[in-house]
Amino acid sequence: MRNSDIERNSELVESLKQFFNAQSTAAPRTSLCAKCGSILRYLPTQFWLEGDEKGWNIRLPYCPDCHPLPVTKETFVA
């Protein structure tokens, strides 16, 4: 890998970390679906970067009317 490729990869990883940091600390807000106007709900989601020990908990918006969630089971990791 060339030095310029390594620098670009480092910049990309740093940009992703800054984005995840900002999103994980952002206050929840009430938003409306652009398609149907319903109030959006938020799903707790976890993100990690490979090789990094830190993870981020980010709430992703979804519309319960346009995209109802299927019934899911709780996942347990041992």
Sequence and secondary structure as in RCSB ss.txt:
>XXXX:A:sequence
MRNSDIERNSELVESLKQFFNAQSTAAPRTSLCAKCGSILRYLPTQFWLEGDEKGWNIRLPYCPDCHPLPVTKET
FVA
>XXXX:A:secstr
  HHHHHHHHHHHHHHHHHHHHHHH      B TTT  B EEEEEEEE TT S EEEEEEEE TTTS        
   
